[in-house]
Amino acid sequence: MAGGGPKKPAIPATETDFDLVVVGGLNATALLKFLQAGEARYKMAIVTDSSKFVLPETYFTCMHEHIPLLKLESATVTAQVEAWSRANVGSRVTEYKPHENKLVLSNGQTYSYKALVLNPGFDHKSANLSGLLDFENEDRGENRVWGHVIDSKQRVVRNRYHGWNHPAGDMICYSPAHPYKGEGTDFYAFYYEHFLRQDQLQGRSSRSAKIQYWSPNKVISKFPYMNEVMLDECHKRGIEVHLGWELQKIAYNTIGEKIATFKCVESGKIIEKPFISANINPPSRPHAELVSSGIASADGTIDVNKYTLQSKKFENIFAFGDVVGFDTTRTQQGAVAQNPVVKHNVSQFLDGKELNAIYDGYQYMPLYLGHSYGTSFAHTHDFEPAPMNHWVPHYGVFSNAWFKRFTKDSQKAADKYTSFKKNDGPPHYNFKARYVPLQHNEYLQSKGVRPEEVKMFEPKVRVHDHHDDHHAHH
Ligand SMILES: Cc1cc2nc3c(=O)[nH]c(=O)nc-3n(C[C@H](O)[C@H](O)[C@H](O)COP(=O)(O)OP(=O)(O)OC[C@H]3O[C@@H](n4cnc5c(N)ncnc54)[C@H](O)[C@@H]3O)c2cc1C
């Protein structure tokens, strides 16, 4: 918790030499805020290209008015981060120089760091799918083509009640190739099917109208348990599943039909498919500057130790959120679970101590089954089902009660994580998470992982002076 004493002076905008730099968005901002509220004595900076963020957990529920639009966004970066750390808002890192411990920024500055935390996700935007922007710019949603990108309030306004009115023909629900933003959470086909079923009963939609799921992947979910449940549910509810098809573009043909061009991943065969509605998660691309620096692999992910979140290549780089390179289902809830681990380990790194915070791989996936029904899944590393995995039955009062409670609770949790209030952050918020020495870690023990497999580099003290300042106050 924030201590007493005189207010720390604001760091000048001209400062470029830091102990710790974080690059990213909502999660990076939260990390810096939680570091500041703790014993933070480091000279720190954040580089982020937005001033506030759409909360992933409220994106869908705001559009369908389960919760008010007012709850869509985080507090601003500058409201969250106190001025004694540098908040470089509205700039991007254009070049990473990991061998020199330097970052080149779009505003012309060059930052140096002792440790770097990366939380840049993927390059995820409508322009990544040919034709999607044309549909988006054409009108305010009446053409029934929606891009699911969580970039702005304007999009949420345009996407309002997407999928509720599908009168005839096929509705395409598309997920792009793994790894992608939303891979654990953006499956809305059951929600749309619920509307469609009622509309068909009332004669409002044609009996032949269909919901289809298309994806270049071989599975809907990488979590095998969840995948099986989803496939079974699609089968029961008449949702067609077309796996192994990559969406290449969407466009109108000469007679005004909407056409989706798909390529078969295995055979390379191209098909042109007419459709009426489309809900599209456009492809997630790697951030080019991360790949060219050698920090990330060709797919844009960073190879980190899956327990400590330290880069295997550069000892002073940590990464969390969607960008992590190990096999998992990427979710915001996972990034929240990783936040205290990175926070602790990067401090330990700077102080020359053992990296003993261990991430157990926790990921949480809500699955919306209808307008106000849902269930949830959760797994730890290696897709091992977590204790509360799939505990809610699919329909009836329990599923309905879960939905109501989940929409409120997840919004509140997201709000707490991204508000301007200063505290120690997840999991406890009003006190710091503490971690036992590696050899006593129960999760590692239960998996038979020896501490030596987790330790990758020799600890070395990197920050002396600020410690001494800190202790001098006590
Ligand atoms: C439609 C949709 C719905 C979703 N719903 C949910 C949900 O209900 N629940 C859930 O748990 N998850 C959900 N997710 C997933 C969730 O959005 C991601 O898992 C989460 O946002 C990952 O966070 P991140 O911080 O790793 O990356 P991001 O949220 O992508 O943030 C990265 C930030 O870094 C910035 N950045 C990148 N490179 C640079 C650079 N060089 N310089 C400066 N800034 C840079 C980016 O601009 C961005 O602001 C959803 C995703 C989608 C697409």
The ligand as a Tripos MOL2 file, in Angstrom:
@<TRIPOS>MOLECULE
LIG
   53    58     1     0     0
SMALL
NO_CHARGES

@<TRIPOS>ATOM
      1 C1        -13.6740   -9.5640  -29.4430 C.3       1 LIG1
      2 C2        -12.8660   -9.9490  -28.2640 C.ar      1 LIG1
      3 C3        -13.4940  -10.2200  -27.0660 C.ar      1 LIG1
      4 C4        -12.7600  -10.6370  -25.9550 C.ar      1 LIG1
      5 N1        -13.4170  -10.9120  -24.7860 N.ar      1 LIG1
      6 C5        -12.7180  -11.3160  -23.7060 C.ar      1 LIG1
      7 C6        -13.3880  -11.6320  -22.4810 C.ar      1 LIG1
      8 O1        -14.6130  -11.5200  -22.3850 O.2       1 LIG1
      9 N2        -12.6540  -12.0710  -21.4380 N.ar      1 LIG1
     10 C7        -11.3000  -12.2310  -21.5250 C.ar      1 LIG1
     11 O2        -10.6720  -12.6620  -20.5490 O.2       1 LIG1
     12 N3        -10.6300  -11.9390  -22.6720 N.ar      1 LIG1
     13 C8        -11.3090  -11.4870  -23.7540 C.ar      1 LIG1
     14 N4        -10.6460  -11.2020  -24.9290 N.ar      1 LIG1
     15 C9         -9.2010  -11.4220  -24.9950 C.3       1 LIG1
     16 C10        -8.4380  -10.2050  -24.4780 C.3       1 LIG1
     17 O3         -8.7970   -9.0780  -25.2150 O.3       1 LIG1
     18 C11        -6.9460  -10.4170  -24.5920 C.3       1 LIG1
     19 O4         -6.5890  -11.6560  -24.0430 O.3       1 LIG1
     20 C12        -6.2220   -9.3060  -23.8400 C.3       1 LIG1
     21 O5         -6.6020   -8.0520  -24.3500 O.3       1 LIG1
     22 C13        -4.7210   -9.4770  -23.9290 C.3       1 LIG1
     23 O6         -4.1180   -8.4190  -23.2900 O.3       1 LIG1
     24 P1         -2.6560   -7.9270  -23.6490 P.3       1 LIG1
     25 O7         -2.4270   -6.8450  -22.6670 O.co2     1 LIG1
     26 O8         -1.7480   -9.0660  -23.7110 O.co2     1 LIG1
     27 O9         -2.7480   -7.3500  -25.1370 O.3       1 LIG1
     28 P2         -3.6170   -6.1750  -25.7310 P.3       1 LIG1
     29 O10        -4.9000   -6.0060  -25.0020 O.co2     1 LIG1
     30 O11        -3.6850   -6.4450  -27.1940 O.co2     1 LIG1
     31 O12        -2.7970   -4.8590  -25.4600 O.3       1 LIG1
     32 C14        -1.5670   -4.5820  -26.0500 C.3       1 LIG1
     33 C15        -1.3520   -3.0920  -26.0780 C.3       1 LIG1
     34 O13         0.0000   -2.8100  -26.4010 O.3       1 LIG1
     35 C16         0.0450   -1.7770  -27.3370 C.3       1 LIG1
     36 N5          1.2930   -1.8940  -28.1140 N.ar      1 LIG1
     37 C17         1.6750   -2.9300  -28.8810 C.ar      1 LIG1
     38 N6          2.8840   -2.6960  -29.4290 N.ar      1 LIG1
     39 C18         3.2470   -1.4710  -28.9730 C.ar      1 LIG1
     40 C19         4.4020   -0.6660  -29.2100 C.ar      1 LIG1
     41 N7          5.3920   -1.0700  -30.0050 N.pl3     1 LIG1
     42 N8          4.4720    0.5250  -28.6060 N.ar      1 LIG1
     43 C20         3.4690    0.9590  -27.7830 C.ar      1 LIG1
     44 N9          2.3630    0.2460  -27.5310 N.ar      1 LIG1
     45 C21         2.2540   -0.9610  -28.1330 C.ar      1 LIG1
     46 C22        -1.1900   -2.0170  -28.1880 C.3       1 LIG1
     47 O14        -1.5490   -0.8790  -28.9240 O.3       1 LIG1
     48 C23        -2.2100   -2.3910  -27.1190 C.3       1 LIG1
     49 O15        -2.7850   -1.2460  -26.5460 O.3       1 LIG1
     50 C24       -11.3570  -10.7700  -26.0510 C.ar      1 LIG1
     51 C25       -10.7140  -10.4660  -27.2640 C.ar      1 LIG1
     52 C26       -11.4680  -10.0460  -28.3600 C.ar      1 LIG1
     53 C27       -10.7670   -9.7240  -29.6470 C.3       1 LIG1
@<TRIPOS>BOND
     1     1     2 1
     2     2     3 ar
     3     2    52 ar
     4     3     4 ar
     5     4     5 ar
     6     4    50 ar
     7     5     6 ar
     8     6     7 ar
     9     6    13 1
    10     7     8 2
    11     7     9 ar
    12     9    10 ar
    13    10    11 2
    14    10    12 ar
    15    12    13 ar
    16    13    14 ar
    17    14    15 1
    18    14    50 ar
    19    15    16 1
    20    16    17 1
    21    16    18 1
    22    18    19 1
    23    18    20 1
    24    20    21 1
    25    20    22 1
    26    22    23 1
    27    23    24 1
    28    24    25 2
    29    24    26 1
    30    24    27 1
    31    27    28 1
    32    28    29 2
    33    28    30 1
    34    28    31 1
    35    31    32 1
    36    32    33 1
    37    33    34 1
    38    33    48 1
    39    34    35 1
    40    35    36 1
    41    35    46 1
    42    36    37 ar
    43    36    45 ar
    44    37    38 ar
    45    38    39 ar
    46    39    40 ar
    47    39    45 ar
    48    40    41 1
    49    40    42 ar
    50    42    43 ar
    51    43    44 ar
    52    44    45 ar
    53    46    47 1
    54    46    48 1
    55    48    49 1
    56    50    51 ar
    57    51    52 ar
    58    52    53 1
@<TRIPOS>SUBSTRUCTURE
     1 LIG1         1 GROUP 0 **** ****
